[in-house]
Amino acid sequence: MSDGITRKEFLKLAAGSLFALGLGELIPGLQSTAEAAARPMVVVAKNQSPAALTRAVVDGLGGMKHFVKAGNTVVIKPNAAWARKPNQAANTNPEVIAEIIRLCKQAGAKIVKVMDHPVDSPDETTFSINGIKQAVRDAGGLMISGRSRSLYKNISIPRGKVLRSSQVLKDVVEADVFINVPIAKVHGAVPLTLSMKNFMGITYDRQSWHNSPDLNQAIADYASFIKPYVSLTIVDANLVLMSNGPKGPGKVNAAKTMIAGTDMVAVDAYTAKAIFNMAPDSIRYIKLANAA
């Protein structure tokens, strides 16, 4: 295994013969040689309960204490946009979110906020049906809807090509730790919704992405802004929506897999190939973000 593997080389591997052997499988690093030698960039876990898978991938990346320090404020971004039950695989599994909160608390986090800008309304009903509100409460976190404009700040995106300005939840950029926790699923507008697409839930005017000349480029543009703030990406592929995404109902595949890492492009690339058997460079926002 080469410690100095580049992201470009990783994407080539993902398009060909990447593999996952089970719990805690380590995939080659995408940081500098020194950092990659110390810790992997992508970890894959399979065939356990959602909570066990969550613990496994976090442990594989060095444990939550590597990311969260005593007294930290943590913001977790699930996909919680839809009034669908957990078994319909439209939202991040509540058990995954609950376990991440517990791990953050054990690492010494002072406060853990779980935030999303839901599509379905009313928000309380949406968060109740998808099970995330109760899971957050039981684990000791705070569930916050991102629907109010007052929660956002305007941003400029210096490297943006079609999205040069937008908004971001103030809590996200002010947090000590930001953890992005999407569910892996198909999407009608772009083939897959993974970690970078999940950032649409931390912007106020999500329609501006769809109204831009190129949705894939808008996703990559926003990712270029938010990248420095993302501490950890965990993709929930326990249950995967394989048709009629992003809301469903549709065909659900019990993949029983979790993918985590500190490079969101690498995580999305691996997920595209391993879960959907799609070449990463066939997903345009992955290709665009990788080239940025």
N, C-alpha and C positions, 0 to 999 in steps of 0.2 A: 504494500500500500504506500503510495507516494504522499509524503507530508506536504509537498509543495504543489499539489495538483491545483490547477487554475479552475475558475468557474466555467470557462469555455470548455475545458477538457471534461469537467463534470457533466455539462449539458450534453456533450457528445456521448458520454457513457450512459446518461439517462435515456437517450434516444435509442440505445442499443441493448446493453446487457446488464444493467444495474440489478442488484439482487437484495433481498431481505431474508435473513435466515431465522428471524424470530425475535424474542424478547431482547431489547437492548442492542439490536444490530447497529454497528457503527459504520457510517458511510464516510468516505474520504473528506478531509477538511477543505475549506475554501478561504481561510484566512492566510496570514503569513505563515511561513514554514515553522517558525518558533511556536506560534499559537496553535497551529494545527497539530503539532507534535504533542502538545499538552492536552488538547481537548478536541473531540470531533465537532464538526459543524452541523451534521444532520444525524439524528438517531431515529431508528424505527423499532416499534414494538408491535407484537401480534398476539392474537388468540388468548387474551385475558379479559377481565372485566374492564369497563371504561375507566374506573378509578385506578386499577392496577396498571393499565396501559399508561395512564397519565403519570403515575409515579415512576414507571420504568423509563420513559423518555426524559423526564426531568433529571432523574438520577444519572442517566447516561450522558447528560450534558454537564455534569458536575454537581448536581443537586440545587435545590432552590436557593440555598444560602450563597451560591455563586452569583445569583442575580439580585436577591432581596436581602437587605441589611436591616438591622434592628432600627425601628423607628421610621422606616420607609412608608411612603404612600404609594400604593400600587393601583393601577387602572388596568382592568381586564376588558377586552373587547371581544365578546362572542358574536356569532350571528344569532340574534334574538328577534329578527324582524317580523316573523310570521306567526300567525295564530294557528299553528299546527302542533300536534302532539309529538313527543319525542320519537316515537316509532315511525313517524312519517319522514324523518331525516331532512327536514327543511331548515332546522336550527341546530346550533351546537348542543350536544348532549348535556343535560343538566348535571349529570354525575361528573362529567369532565370539569365543568366550571366549579362545582363544589369542591372537588379534590384540589384544584389549583388554589382556591381560596385557603383551604386547610394548610397546604404546603407553604403558602405565603405567610400565614399566621405563625406557623411553626418556625419559620425563618426569622420572625421578629417584626413583621410588618405591623405598623400602627393602625393603618386603615386600608381596606381593600374595596375599591369601587368597581362595579360591573356596569358598563355603559354601552348602550346602542341606541341608534336613531331608528325606531321601528317603522316599517311600512304599514302594516295592519294597525288598525285602531279600534277601540280605545286602547291605550298602552297597557293599562292594568289587566285588561282581558287578554291581550296578546301575551304578556309575560306570564300570566297565570296558565293559559292553555299550553304554552310551550314548556312549562315546568321550571323555567329558569328563575323566576322570582322567588319561589319557595326554596329552591336549592341554594340560592345565594343567602337567603335569610337564615336557613338552617346551618350554613357553614360559617356564619358570622360576618358576611360581607354586606355591602350596601348596593341595592339595585337602583340605578338612576336612568330614567329615560332621557334621551338626547333630543327630544322634539322641540324644546324651547330655544329660540334664537339667542337668548341671553347667555346660553352656555358656551357660545362659540366666539372665536376671534377671527378676524379676517387675516389671510396670509397671502403672500406672494410666492410664486414658485419660479425661482430664477432659471431653472433648467427645463421648465415646461415648454412644450411645443404647441399644444392645443389648449392646455389648461394652465394659464399663467397666474391665475389667482383663484382662491377658493376660501373655505372656512375650515377650521379645525376645532374640535372640542377643547376648551381651555384646559380641562383636567388632564387630557392626554399629554400635552406638551409641558405641563407643570408637574406631572407625576415624577417620582423618583424611578419608577419602573413601569413600563408599558408592555403588556403581554397581549398579543393578538391571537385569538383562538377561533378561527373559522371552522365551519364544517365543509368537507369536500363534497361538491355536488355539481351537476350539470347546470348550465344556464342558457337561456334562449338567445340572449344578445351576444354573449361571448361563450365559447364552448364550455368553459369550466369557471366556477367561482371558487377561488382558493384564498390564500392569505392576502394578496394585494387587492383583489376585488372586494375583500371584506372591509377595506378602509372607507368604502362608500358610506358606512354607518357611523363614521366620525366626522363627516362633513354635513353641513346644514342643507345645502342645495344639491341634493344628489341628482336632480334632473339635469343640472348643468353638465354633468358627465355625459349623460345620454344625448343631450343636445349639441355636444361638441362635434366637430367634423369626424372624430375618430375615437370611439369609446375605448379601444385598446390603448391608444396613446394617452388618453386622459388617465387611465389607470396607472400607466407607467409614470406619467408626469407627477401624479400625487404621491406615488411611491418614492419618487426622488426627494420629495420634501420630507416625508414622514420617516424615512429610513433611519436617520440618526436617533430617533426617539424610541425605536422598537428594540426592546431588550431581548425578547424571546417570542418565537412563533411556534404554536402548537396546532397542528391540523388534525381535527377530529374526523377520522375515517372509520369509526366503529360501524355506523350505518351510513350508507352512501346513496343519495338520491340519483338515480341513473336516467330518469326521464321526467319531462314536465317541470324542469327547474326554472326558476329558483324556488318556487313555492310548492309545487306538486298539487295534489297527490300524484305519485308516480311509482315506478318500480324502485324498490329499495334492495340494495345489496349489503348483506352483513359481512363487510370486509374485516371487521375486528382488528383494525390497524390504527396506530397513532404515529404521526410523523412530526418531529420537532427539530428546531435548529435556530441558529442565530443569524442566518442569511436567508431572507425570505424568498429570494429568487431561487436559491438551491432547494429550499423546501417545496416550493411550488413546482419546480422542475421534476423533482423526485416523485411527488404525488401524481402529477400528470401521467407519468409513465407507469408507476407501480399500481395505481388504483384504476386508471382509465385506459391504460395501454395506448396513450397518445404521446407522440414525440413532443418534447417540451417546446421545440422551436415552431411547432404547428399552432401553439397558443400564442397569439401575437403579443399580448402584453408581457408574457414571460420573455419572449425574444427581445422586445423593445427595452424592457427594464434591464435585461442582461447587457445590452449594448450601451446603455446610458452611462 
